[in-house]
C-alpha cells in the first residue's frame, strides 16, 4: 500500500539518512511520536556530530538520479495500487512538500547550511532532469503497455515530481537565512541562467487540447491470428454499420461518447476497427474497444489479447495507407483490398434509413471518413506511381498472365477471343477463374468436373460471379475430351495423382491448343509438348514467372513507403487543424453577435435606408468580419509541428476566451453548445 523511499545525504552531508514519505496519504502526523521527533530533528539539524566527523563516500549525480528514479517509481507503484488516486493527488502533493519543509530554521548551523547549499541546488537540477529525461522515458514506456490500471496514473506521477521540485525549492529558500548564503545561491542561479539559452515566455497549458481528436485502429489479421480466432470477430458486410453503432453506444458516458466515430473492415484475412476519440480520452477509448471486442467475440482477455494489434495516431494512419496499398496483404500489392477499403468508406458515410440502400446509418464521422477516403486515394496513387501491383505473384494469376502473353504467338488470336476449358473445380480453379474474369469478364469458359453440381457452385460463388462468367458453362468429366476439341486453351487443376491427359489424347488437332498445367502432381503427361500444334506449360514455367514478378514487386516497396510517409504527414496536418474548428466556430458566432449588436445600436442612424441599401450594409459588415478572420483560418491549416498547432489553438482560445462549439453534438451529449465570449 505504501511506497516508502529515501534520499541519501545529497542534502545533509553524506550520512545515509532516510526521509520517510508514503504514497498515498501518509503524512508526518501519521508517524509515531518518537519517529516524528526523529524525522524533524534529522531534517532540521542535519546529521549528528559523530556522523559529520566520519568521512563518507560522495554520491555522484548518477547515484542521485537513481535515488530519485526509485522514489518516482515508488510513487508510481503506490498510486497504481489504489482505486482513489485522483482524489488524493493534491493532498499527497501538499504532504510531500510539507514533509521536506518541516524544519527548525533556528537550529540549523550556518556553517552546515553553507556546505549543503550547492547540494540542494544540484538535487533540484537532478530532479528537473529526471522529470524531463529518465522519468519521461519511463512514462512513455508505461503508456506503450496500454494497461488501463496505469493509464490514469501517469499524469499524477508528473504532478508529484513537480511538487517534489517545488518542495526542494521551498527547503532551499527556508534554509537560507544569512546574506552570505543567499549571495552564494544567487551566484549559482546566475551561472545556470547564463548557460541556458533563453526561451520565449509562453502561457502554461496542458499537453493535450480538448477539441483535438486522435485516430486508432485495433484488430487482427492473417499475420498473427489463426483462422479460428479471426472467425470469432468476423462481421458480415451487411452488418458493418450496425456493429460500428453498437461500439459507439457501448462507449457512451454521461458526458458524451468516448468513441464518437467508428468504421468496420472485415475480410477473410483481417478484421479491423478504425475509430476516433478525443485526444484526452484516447486511453479510455482503447480500453472500451478492447472490452467491446471481448464481449462480441466471447473470448477472454487471455484468449484474444495475444492476437490483437493496436495503433494510434501516426501509426494508425500509416497502417491504413499500407493496407489500402497492398503492402500488408497476403499477396503483396493485390488489388482486392483496395475495393474492400472503399466499401468500408461507403458504409461509414451512409446516411441510412428505410428508403436508403443502407438501413443503418454509418458511424464514420468527419475524421474516420476522411482517413478512409485518404486511404483509397493513397492506394490508387501507390499503384499508379509504382509497379507494386504489376505482374502475377500467384500460380493461378501467373497462368492467366502466361495465356495472355502467349495467345497471339501460339494460338494466333487475341486472349479475349479464345475458348477456355478449366478441368477441376477446386480452390485453384476458383482462383484461376477470379483472375481470368478480372481480365476478361465475358470470355467463353467451360468448367469441367466430375461433380457438375460442384462446378455450378463455383460459378455461382459470390466473388466469381461479381467479376464475370456470363459466357461460362459446366460439363462432366466424361465429356472432357470432347470439350477439349472445342477449346483453344485448357487449364488443368485436379487432385489426380496420375496424368489425365496424354499425347495420344491431343494428336491430330487441326488448330493450335495451349495446355497449362497448374497441378502438383502433374495432370499433363510428358510428351504432350512434342505433339504438333500443342503448346504445353507446367507449373515450373509458372513459378519462374511468379518469382520474377515477386522480386519486381518487392523492389517497389520502398518507393511505396516513401509515398505513404509523405501522405501520412499531410493527413496529420489536416487532422491537427480540426482541433481548431470548434473554436473557429465559436469565434464566428461571437463575431456575428458583435456585428448584430453594433448594427442594432446604429439602427437609428440607418432609418433613411431602403431594404436594398440595408442589405448592402449587412453584406458589407459580414464581408469585413470574414476578411479580418481569414488569416486566422489559413494559419490553422499551415504545415507545422503538432506543438506549434496546439500553441495556436490555445492562443485562440485564450485571447478570445472561447468555449468550443461542436457542430456535431456527439462529443457533448446532453449539454447545449456555448458560443459567446466568456466574461
WOCORKA-V97191 format. One line per field, one symbol per residue. ss: DSSP state (H for helix, E for strand, C for the rest). phi: phi as a letter, one per 30 degrees, with the letter a starting at -180 (. if undefined). burial: + if it has 16 or more other ideal C-beta (glycine too) atoms within 10 Angstrom, else -. Layout:
ss=???
phi=???
burial=???
//
This chain:
ss=CCCCECCCCCCCCCCCCCCCEECCCECHHHCCHHHHHHHHHHHHHCCCHHHHHCCCCCCCHHHHHHHHHHHHHHHHHHHHCCCCHHHHHHHHHHHHHHHHHCCCHHHCCHHHHHHHHHHHHHHHHHHHHHHHCHHHHHHHHHHHCCCHHHHCCHHHHHHHHHHHHHHHHHHHHHHCCCHHHHHHHHHHHHHHHHHCCCCCCCCCCCCCCCCCEEEEEEEEECCCCCHHHHHHHCCCHHHHHHHHHHHHHHCEECCEECCCEEEEEECCCEEEEEEEEEHHHHHHHHHHHHHHHHHHHCCCHHHHHHHCEEEECHHHHHHHHHHHHCCCCCCCCCCHHHHHHHHHHHHHCCCCCCCCCCCCCCCCHHHHHHHHHHHHHHHHHHHHHCCCCCCCCCHHHHHHHHHHHHHHHHHCCCHHHCEEEEECCCHHHHHHHHHHHHHCCCCEEEEEECCHHHHHHHHCCHHHHHHCCCCEEEEEHHHHHHHHHHCCEEEECCCCCCCCECHHHHCCCCCCEEEEECCCCCCECCCHHHCCCEEEECHHHHHHHHHHHHHHHHHCHHHHHHHHHHHHHHHHHHHHHHHHHHHHHHHHHHHHHHHHHHHHHCHHHHCCCCHHHHHHHHHHHHHHHHHHHHHHHHHHCCCCCHHHHHHHHHHHHHHHCCCCCCCCHHHHCCCCCCCCCCC
phi=.cccabcdddccibddcccdbbbciccddddeedddddddddddciddeddddddbddcdeddddddddddddddeddddcbcbdddcedddddddddddcdacedcddddddedcedddddddddddddddcddddddddddddhcddcddcedddddddddddddddddddddcccdddddddddddddddddcddcddbddbddbcdcdcccbbblbbddbcdddddddcebdedcedddddddeddcdbdckcdbdbabcbbbdcabbccbbbeedcddddddddddddddddicddddcedcdcbbbiedddddddddddidcddceidcdddddddddddddcddikecddcdcddcdidddddddddddddedddddcbcdcdidbbddddddddeddcddddciadddcdcccbcjbcdddddddddddddbdcddbbccadcdddddddddeeddddcljdccbbadddcedddddcccbbccaccddbecbceddbdiddbdbccbcccbddccddjdddddicccbcdddddddddddddddddcddddddddedddddddddddddddeddddddddddddddddddddcdddcdddddddddddddddddddddddeedddddcddaddddddeddddddddchccdccdcdddbeibddcbbddd
burial=--+-+-+++++++++-+-++++++-+++--+-------+--++++++---++------+----++-++--++++++-+++----+--++--++-+++-+++++----+---++--++-+++++++++--++--++--++--+-------++-+++++--++-+++++++-++--++----+--++--+-------------------++-+++++++++++---+---++-++-+----+++++++++-++----++++++++++++-+++++++++++-++++++++++-+++--+-+----+--++-+++++-++++++++++++++-++++--++-+++-+++++++-+-----+-+++++++++++++++++-++-+++--+-++-++++++++++++++-++--++---+--++++++++--++++++++++-++--+++++++-----+--++----+--+++--+-++-+--+--++--++++++++----+++-+--+-----++++++++--++++--+--+--++++++--+--++--++--+--++--++-++--++--++--+++++++++++++++++---------------------------------+----------+-----+--++++++-++----+-+++----++----+-+-+--
//
